[in-house]
Amino acid sequence: MTFALVKKHVQSESSQGSRIGLAKEAHAEKFRSVGDERGFGIEMEFPLVKSGAYGFGQVISERQLKRIFRDMGSRDGWQRNPHGFGVEKGIDGYGGSIHAEFGVGTVEIALPKANGLDHANKMIAEFVTPLIKVAERSGAYVLGHGTQPVTQPGAALCLESIPRYKMMLDTWGSSYRIDQEGLTYGPTVNAALHFHVQTKDSEDAVRLANVYNGLRPELLALGANSSPVRGPHAGMADSRTTFYEDYLLERNLAIAPIFRDFDHYFEHLMSLPMDLLKREGEYYKVNEAVSLRDFMHRGIASASRDGVGSVFAVRFEEQDIEVMEGLVRADARLKSYTNTVEVRLFSEQASRSEVMGLGAVIRGLAENLDRAQELAMRRSVDEITRLKNDVAYNGVTNNETVMMAAHEVLDVAFEGLLKIGENTDYLRPKYEGLARGEVPSDRSRRVFDEEGIKPLVESLRFRVDE
């Protein structure tokens, strides 16, 4: 190689490194917050199931779904979202609005720390109370959150009109159909109770994610119900777990590691294969094997709407990093555009008290981060993954290691809530369950095994008087 070619090669590598370095600095800045207070948010996804004798507990019909949506949109204070299959309502004194998308049935709540858990509970009631009334008039129950407990995981559910779901189904070869109103029906690929914890800076974000990912076995034990599938229960594994396991297997990817620092996290992000791009609200499939790093270096990639239609060149944009964040396979992931770490471990139904109990655990760990980190870093990633999978598929009744560690997690969360003057009563059901030697999955299995599917659905459904 001549001196001129060597110089050009070095300059090219230097330019690539500089571009990625600047992107990393800009991305890190998105996690910085002003002040010491942490915002705290909750997203809940409610399955709507039939309450009548015919098809009890199965997913509601399209006719029922659309009627519930229209009735909610006509209630006082609620407005239909003109850009999707959803409704929203502004809440005085909360500095925001409740937003719900039907089909997936999501109510997203983001609260500042000053409001805390009690206000989160009130906001849930603002949405759930009218939803229960409308649903029951339409012959439906509102269950806790997450996957359908009776119908086989992967059964057709409305995934609303947001194009991301259709593109995900296209990308991973799942079947779906689109009705005359443009609504996509396909397997449930995104069903969970999610918590958002605001970050102070990029390193704080990595610490938070490490804590929640490191405590996956204990958090799953404290939060997940067993999901009966047309008869025999299926442990705590759900359709979202299976979906991402297939995704990882196809791409020879490992579960996201515990990250040393933000540099390590960003390096992992750069190595991920590009699957989706977003431009002007539309998602596109990348038609070539290219990592995010390579895409940034080249500055251009081949993409199409469905992988088989018209192919065109797409230039790299900063938002591509945010899209790739959503494909980091972790139960807690950094989310730059909301300035939070999103805990998305829980994918099963829960009662109102259990939802708030989990919120208290997540919030308390964040406010006692040093102690939480000590707990989370005691195991290797392989051991964490093994224990989490064991909990997911087999429960924890006979897993003394996880049960004892779950007690420690509650104690650390309790201390964190005390530090900020937060309501610790929400942790009481969790302590009481462990004292009985019973976690939510044990309770669900017991009800199902002893009494059948109808009492289980009845125990999981939300009621107006809760």
PLY file of the C-alpha trace (Angstrom):
ply
format ascii 1.0
element vertex 466
property float x
property float y
property float z
element edge 465
property int vertex1
property int vertex2
end_header
0.00 0.00 0.00
1.42 3.39 -0.99
1.87 6.21 1.49
-1.05 8.10 -0.12
-3.39 5.11 0.23
-2.30 4.50 3.83
-2.94 8.17 4.61
-6.40 8.00 2.99
-7.24 4.80 4.92
-6.16 6.35 8.24
-8.15 9.49 7.49
-11.21 7.38 6.66
-10.95 5.45 9.95
-10.40 8.71 11.81
-13.45 10.26 10.16
-15.57 7.22 11.04
-14.37 7.29 14.63
-15.05 11.00 14.86
-18.59 10.61 13.48
-19.41 7.82 15.93
-17.77 9.72 18.78
-19.87 12.80 18.11
-23.00 10.66 17.83
-22.20 9.02 21.18
-21.73 12.40 22.88
-25.01 13.70 21.46
-26.82 10.52 22.47
-25.41 10.60 25.99
-26.65 14.16 26.43
-30.25 13.02 25.92
-30.13 11.19 29.26
-29.16 14.28 31.25
-31.77 15.83 33.56
-31.82 19.08 35.50
-32.15 18.65 39.26
-32.09 15.56 41.46
-35.73 14.50 41.21
-36.59 11.44 39.16
-39.71 11.34 37.04
-41.64 8.08 37.21
-44.10 6.74 34.66
-46.31 3.72 34.12
-47.62 2.12 30.92
-50.35 -0.47 31.24
-51.75 -2.73 28.53
-55.17 -4.20 29.22
-56.49 -7.29 27.42
-60.21 -7.07 26.72
-61.93 -10.48 26.90
-65.48 -11.75 26.46
-67.54 -11.91 29.65
-70.54 -13.81 28.27
-71.14 -17.56 28.39
-70.19 -17.93 24.72
-66.43 -17.67 24.34
-65.86 -16.59 27.96
-62.36 -15.26 28.50
-61.43 -15.26 24.82
-60.30 -12.14 23.03
-63.21 -9.84 22.15
-64.53 -9.54 18.62
-63.67 -6.73 16.24
-67.22 -5.40 16.60
-66.89 -5.24 20.40
-63.46 -3.64 20.17
-64.59 -0.87 17.84
-67.72 -0.20 19.91
-65.65 0.19 23.10
-63.28 2.56 21.29
-66.11 4.71 19.96
-67.93 4.80 23.30
-64.76 5.86 25.14
-64.13 8.58 22.57
-67.61 10.05 23.14
-67.35 10.33 26.94
-66.91 13.71 28.63
-63.36 14.94 28.47
-62.16 12.19 26.15
-61.17 12.78 22.53
-60.41 10.39 19.72
-56.87 10.47 18.45
-57.07 11.51 14.76
-53.77 9.74 13.99
-54.55 6.31 15.41
-57.04 3.96 16.96
-56.99 5.65 20.35
-58.37 8.23 22.78
-56.84 10.75 25.14
-57.83 13.04 27.97
-56.03 15.93 29.60
-55.85 15.77 33.38
-55.93 19.05 35.31
-53.13 19.31 37.85
-51.11 16.47 36.37
-49.33 18.41 33.66
-50.18 15.96 30.90
-52.79 13.66 29.45
-53.79 10.02 29.58
-53.34 8.40 26.19
-54.83 5.04 25.24
-54.47 3.02 22.06
-57.11 0.37 21.50
-56.32 -3.10 20.26
-53.10 -3.27 22.19
-55.09 -1.26 24.77
-52.34 0.86 26.25
-52.72 3.66 28.77
-49.45 5.54 29.14
-48.89 7.52 32.32
-45.83 9.69 32.93
-45.73 11.49 36.27
-43.20 13.82 37.87
-41.73 12.71 41.17
-43.73 15.35 43.06
-46.93 13.42 42.32
-45.59 10.00 43.27
-47.27 6.64 43.54
-50.56 7.90 45.03
-51.15 10.18 42.05
-50.20 7.39 39.65
-52.88 5.27 41.27
-55.45 8.06 40.84
-54.55 8.49 37.18
-54.99 4.79 36.55
-58.49 5.11 38.01
-59.19 8.06 35.67
-58.82 5.70 32.72
-59.80 2.31 34.08
-63.12 3.30 35.71
-64.82 4.54 32.51
-63.16 1.77 30.48
-64.61 -0.92 32.77
-68.10 0.56 32.48
-67.94 0.85 28.68
-66.43 -2.64 28.29
-68.97 -4.36 30.52
-71.83 -2.77 28.55
-70.25 -4.36 25.48
-69.98 -7.79 27.08
-66.28 -7.60 27.94
-63.97 -7.68 30.94
-60.85 -5.58 31.42
-58.07 -7.83 32.66
-54.88 -6.73 34.39
-52.22 -6.19 31.76
-50.25 -8.20 29.25
-50.94 -11.33 27.28
-54.30 -13.02 26.80
-54.63 -15.71 29.51
-57.00 -18.05 27.71
-56.33 -17.82 23.99
-53.14 -19.40 22.66
-50.28 -16.85 22.68
-49.92 -15.63 19.13
-53.65 -15.65 18.45
-54.96 -12.75 16.39
-55.31 -9.50 18.30
-55.83 -6.04 16.88
-52.52 -4.20 16.73
-54.12 -0.87 15.81
-53.02 1.28 12.87
-49.49 2.20 13.94
-47.20 1.01 11.12
-44.41 -0.17 13.44
-46.35 -3.31 14.33
-47.01 -4.23 10.72
-43.35 -3.71 9.85
-42.24 -5.86 12.78
-44.58 -8.61 11.60
-43.22 -8.25 8.05
-39.63 -8.33 9.24
-39.98 -11.46 11.37
-42.23 -13.40 9.03
-45.41 -13.41 11.11
-48.85 -13.58 9.52
-51.38 -10.78 9.82
-54.30 -9.20 8.02
-55.59 -5.64 7.58
-59.30 -4.80 7.70
-61.21 -2.13 5.76
-60.46 0.52 8.40
-56.73 -0.06 8.10
-56.35 -1.88 11.41
-53.70 -4.59 11.52
-54.55 -7.94 13.14
-51.74 -10.32 14.02
-49.87 -12.07 16.86
-49.38 -10.13 20.08
-45.79 -8.91 19.90
-45.92 -6.15 22.48
-47.89 -6.82 25.64
-46.62 -5.78 29.02
-46.70 -3.55 32.04
-43.85 -1.06 31.59
-42.28 1.33 34.07
-40.20 4.39 33.16
-37.57 5.82 35.50
-36.06 9.18 34.61
-32.28 9.27 34.34
-29.87 11.89 35.74
-27.19 11.36 33.08
-25.92 8.65 30.74
-23.88 6.80 33.38
-26.83 6.88 35.77
-28.96 5.40 32.97
-26.55 2.48 32.58
-26.51 1.88 36.35
-30.32 1.80 36.46
-30.53 -0.61 33.53
-27.88 -2.85 35.11
-29.84 -2.98 38.38
-33.14 -3.95 36.75
-31.52 -6.43 34.35
-29.37 -7.87 37.14
-32.44 -8.44 39.33
-34.56 -10.00 36.58
-35.24 -13.29 38.41
-36.44 -11.57 41.58
-38.50 -8.92 39.77
-40.16 -11.53 37.58
-41.00 -13.61 40.65
-42.53 -10.58 42.37
-44.53 -9.52 39.34
-45.56 -12.22 36.90
-48.61 -14.45 36.86
-48.68 -17.87 35.29
-50.46 -17.83 31.93
-52.75 -20.82 31.27
-52.88 -21.67 27.57
-56.09 -23.46 26.54
-55.74 -25.86 29.42
-52.27 -26.48 30.90
-50.45 -23.47 32.25
-47.25 -22.32 30.55
-45.17 -21.13 33.47
-44.56 -17.40 33.21
-43.25 -17.49 29.65
-45.37 -15.37 27.30
-45.68 -14.58 23.62
-43.32 -11.59 23.85
-40.61 -13.76 25.41
-40.99 -16.35 22.65
-41.04 -13.63 19.99
-37.71 -12.18 21.05
-36.14 -15.60 21.59
-36.88 -16.33 17.92
-35.51 -12.92 16.94
-32.23 -13.57 18.77
-31.90 -17.08 17.38
-32.37 -15.93 13.79
-29.68 -13.25 14.15
-27.25 -15.20 16.34
-27.47 -12.49 19.00
-26.97 -12.83 22.73
-29.00 -11.31 25.54
-27.75 -7.77 26.17
-24.92 -7.88 28.75
-24.51 -5.97 31.97
-22.73 -2.87 30.73
-19.52 -1.53 32.27
-20.38 2.06 31.39
-22.08 4.15 28.71
-19.18 3.59 26.26
-19.73 -0.17 26.54
-23.47 0.27 26.01
-23.00 2.44 22.92
-20.49 -0.02 21.46
-23.08 -2.77 21.84
-25.69 -0.58 20.15
-23.37 0.06 17.21
-22.86 -3.67 16.68
-26.55 -4.53 16.30
-27.87 -5.47 12.84
-30.14 -2.88 11.27
-33.67 -4.20 10.75
-35.95 -1.18 10.68
-35.75 2.47 9.70
-38.27 5.20 10.40
-38.87 8.16 8.10
-41.73 10.66 8.48
-43.70 8.31 10.70
-43.35 5.31 8.40
-41.22 2.22 9.04
-39.06 0.61 6.36
-37.19 -2.66 6.19
-33.43 -2.59 5.57
-32.72 -4.98 2.69
-29.08 -5.77 3.42
-27.03 -7.15 6.28
-25.53 -4.06 7.85
-24.81 -3.03 11.43
-25.66 0.38 12.82
-21.92 1.17 12.84
-21.58 0.27 9.16
-24.68 2.28 8.30
-23.25 5.35 10.04
-19.91 4.87 8.28
-21.43 4.40 4.82
-24.17 6.95 5.41
-26.61 5.11 3.16
-28.50 1.81 2.98
-31.01 0.01 0.78
-34.56 -0.15 2.18
-38.16 -0.83 1.16
-41.60 -0.78 2.73
-42.02 -4.54 2.90
-38.74 -6.06 1.76
-40.10 -6.97 -1.69
-41.46 -3.70 -3.09
-39.65 -0.70 -4.55
-36.11 -0.41 -3.22
-34.53 2.97 -2.57
-31.52 4.46 -0.81
-31.92 5.81 2.73
-29.40 8.13 4.35
-28.39 7.82 7.98
-30.21 10.05 10.46
-29.74 10.46 14.20
-33.18 8.98 14.89
-31.88 5.63 13.58
-29.99 5.25 16.86
-33.24 5.67 18.80
-34.99 3.04 16.66
-32.16 0.58 17.31
-32.45 1.21 21.06
-35.85 -0.44 20.87
-34.25 -3.64 19.56
-31.71 -4.03 22.35
-32.76 -7.34 23.89
-32.95 -6.40 27.53
-35.70 -6.46 30.10
-34.67 -2.93 31.04
-33.44 -0.69 28.25
-32.25 2.86 27.81
-34.79 5.05 26.03
-33.22 8.31 24.93
-36.27 10.09 23.52
-38.09 9.85 26.84
-34.95 10.40 28.94
-35.70 7.24 30.89
-34.80 3.63 31.52
-37.80 1.49 30.58
-38.42 -1.65 32.66
-40.39 -4.01 30.42
-40.01 -7.31 32.25
-43.64 -7.87 33.24
-45.86 -9.44 30.60
-48.65 -11.06 32.55
-51.92 -10.03 34.14
-51.91 -8.32 37.54
-54.45 -6.85 39.90
-54.53 -3.13 40.63
-52.67 -3.57 43.93
-49.99 -5.70 42.29
-49.45 -3.09 39.57
-48.84 -0.43 42.19
-46.74 -2.83 44.27
-44.42 -3.41 41.33
-44.28 0.33 40.71
-43.21 0.80 44.31
-40.45 -1.79 43.91
-39.12 -0.19 40.72
-39.27 3.31 42.18
-37.71 2.28 45.50
-34.74 0.55 43.85
-33.99 3.69 41.83
-33.96 5.79 44.99
-31.60 3.36 46.75
-29.34 2.77 43.77
-26.05 1.96 45.53
-27.62 -0.82 47.61
-29.62 -2.06 44.63
-26.45 -2.23 42.55
-24.75 -4.36 45.20
-27.56 -6.90 44.91
-27.66 -6.86 41.12
-23.92 -7.32 40.58
-23.57 -10.50 42.67
-24.13 -12.82 39.72
-22.78 -13.28 36.21
-24.96 -12.54 33.19
-25.18 -16.26 32.43
-26.37 -17.04 35.96
-28.92 -14.21 35.87
-30.28 -15.48 32.55
-30.43 -19.08 33.78
-32.32 -18.12 36.95
-34.70 -15.83 35.04
-35.53 -18.56 32.54
-36.03 -21.05 35.36
-38.45 -18.64 37.06
-40.25 -17.96 33.77
-40.88 -21.58 32.93
-40.99 -23.32 36.32
-42.02 -20.72 38.90
-40.18 -20.09 42.16
-41.96 -22.06 44.88
-39.03 -24.48 45.16
-36.35 -21.95 44.25
-35.04 -20.88 47.65
-32.29 -18.74 46.08
-34.73 -16.49 44.26
-37.25 -16.35 47.12
-34.61 -15.20 49.62
-33.21 -12.66 47.17
-36.73 -11.32 46.52
-36.99 -10.48 50.23
-33.74 -8.51 49.94
-35.04 -6.65 46.89
-38.17 -5.59 48.78
-36.08 -4.38 51.73
-33.85 -2.26 49.48
-36.91 -0.81 47.71
-38.54 -0.07 51.08
-35.47 1.89 52.19
-35.51 3.83 48.90
-39.14 4.84 49.31
-38.50 5.99 52.86
-35.68 8.23 51.63
-38.08 10.26 49.49
-41.08 10.14 51.81
-43.02 7.88 49.44
-45.95 5.64 50.40
-44.51 2.26 51.46
-47.96 0.67 51.89
-47.89 -0.37 48.24
-45.18 -2.91 49.11
-47.36 -4.65 51.72
-49.00 -7.18 49.32
-45.56 -8.21 48.10
-44.26 -8.80 51.63
-47.42 -10.69 52.56
-47.13 -12.93 49.50
-43.54 -13.86 50.31
-44.49 -14.50 53.95
-46.99 -17.08 52.66
-44.34 -18.50 50.36
-46.49 -17.56 47.39
-45.70 -15.27 44.45
-48.27 -14.18 41.81
-47.51 -17.12 39.52
-48.18 -19.58 42.36
-51.50 -17.91 43.10
-52.59 -17.99 39.45
-51.61 -21.63 39.06
-53.40 -22.59 42.26
-56.63 -20.87 41.21
-56.47 -22.36 37.72
-55.54 -25.90 38.84
-58.14 -26.04 41.62
-61.03 -24.06 40.12
-60.48 -23.63 36.38
-60.21 -20.77 33.92
-63.38 -18.85 34.85
-62.39 -18.15 38.48
-58.92 -17.18 37.25
-60.30 -14.61 34.81
-62.69 -13.35 37.50
-59.76 -12.93 39.89
-57.71 -10.98 37.33
-60.36 -8.62 36.00
-60.51 -5.00 37.10
-63.56 -3.76 38.97
-64.95 -0.25 39.39
-64.86 -0.48 43.18
-61.16 -1.39 43.37
0 1
1 2
2 3
3 4
4 5
5 6
6 7
7 8
8 9
9 10
10 11
11 12
12 13
13 14
14 15
15 16
16 17
17 18
18 19
19 20
20 21
21 22
22 23
23 24
24 25
25 26
26 27
27 28
28 29
29 30
30 31
31 32
32 33
33 34
34 35
35 36
36 37
37 38
38 39
39 40
40 41
41 42
42 43
43 44
44 45
45 46
46 47
47 48
48 49
49 50
50 51
51 52
52 53
53 54
54 55
55 56
56 57
57 58
58 59
59 60
60 61
61 62
62 63
63 64
64 65
65 66
66 67
67 68
68 69
69 70
70 71
71 72
72 73
73 74
74 75
75 76
76 77
77 78
78 79
79 80
80 81
81 82
82 83
83 84
84 85
85 86
86 87
87 88
88 89
89 90
90 91
91 92
92 93
93 94
94 95
95 96
96 97
97 98
98 99
99 100
100 101
101 102
102 103
103 104
104 105
105 106
106 107
107 108
108 109
109 110
110 111
111 112
112 113
113 114
114 115
115 116
116 117
117 118
118 119
119 120
120 121
121 122
122 123
123 124
124 125
125 126
126 127
127 128
128 129
129 130
130 131
131 132
132 133
133 134
134 135
135 136
136 137
137 138
138 139
139 140
140 141
141 142
142 143
143 144
144 145
145 146
146 147
147 148
148 149
149 150
150 151
151 152
152 153
153 154
154 155
155 156
156 157
157 158
158 159
159 160
160 161
161 162
162 163
163 164
164 165
165 166
166 167
167 168
168 169
169 170
170 171
171 172
172 173
173 174
174 175
175 176
176 177
177 178
178 179
179 180
180 181
181 182
182 183
183 184
184 185
185 186
186 187
187 188
188 189
189 190
190 191
191 192
192 193
193 194
194 195
195 196
196 197
197 198
198 199
199 200
200 201
201 202
202 203
203 204
204 205
205 206
206 207
207 208
208 209
209 210
210 211
211 212
212 213
213 214
214 215
215 216
216 217
217 218
218 219
219 220
220 221
221 222
222 223
223 224
224 225
225 226
226 227
227 228
228 229
229 230
230 231
231 232
232 233
233 234
234 235
235 236
236 237
237 238
238 239
239 240
240 241
241 242
242 243
243 244
244 245
245 246
246 247
247 248
248 249
249 250
250 251
251 252
252 253
253 254
254 255
255 256
256 257
257 258
258 259
259 260
260 261
261 262
262 263
263 264
264 265
265 266
266 267
267 268
268 269
269 270
270 271
271 272
272 273
273 274
274 275
275 276
276 277
277 278
278 279
279 280
280 281
281 282
282 283
283 284
284 285
285 286
286 287
287 288
288 289
289 290
290 291
291 292
292 293
293 294
294 295
295 296
296 297
297 298
298 299
299 300
300 301
301 302
302 303
303 304
304 305
305 306
306 307
307 308
308 309
309 310
310 311
311 312
312 313
313 314
314 315
315 316
316 317
317 318
318 319
319 320
320 321
321 322
322 323
323 324
324 325
325 326
326 327
327 328
328 329
329 330
330 331
331 332
332 333
333 334
334 335
335 336
336 337
337 338
338 339
339 340
340 341
341 342
342 343
343 344
344 345
345 346
346 347
347 348
348 349
349 350
350 351
351 352
352 353
353 354
354 355
355 356
356 357
357 358
358 359
359 360
360 361
361 362
362 363
363 364
364 365
365 366
366 367
367 368
368 369
369 370
370 371
371 372
372 373
373 374
374 375
375 376
376 377
377 378
378 379
379 380
380 381
381 382
382 383
383 384
384 385
385 386
386 387
387 388
388 389
389 390
390 391
391 392
392 393
393 394
394 395
395 396
396 397
397 398
398 399
399 400
400 401
401 402
402 403
403 404
404 405
405 406
406 407
407 408
408 409
409 410
410 411
411 412
412 413
413 414
414 415
415 416
416 417
417 418
418 419
419 420
420 421
421 422
422 423
423 424
424 425
425 426
426 427
427 428
428 429
429 430
430 431
431 432
432 433
433 434
434 435
435 436
436 437
437 438
438 439
439 440
440 441
441 442
442 443
443 444
444 445
445 446
446 447
447 448
448 449
449 450
450 451
451 452
452 453
453 454
454 455
455 456
456 457
457 458
458 459
459 460
460 461
461 462
462 463
463 464
464 465
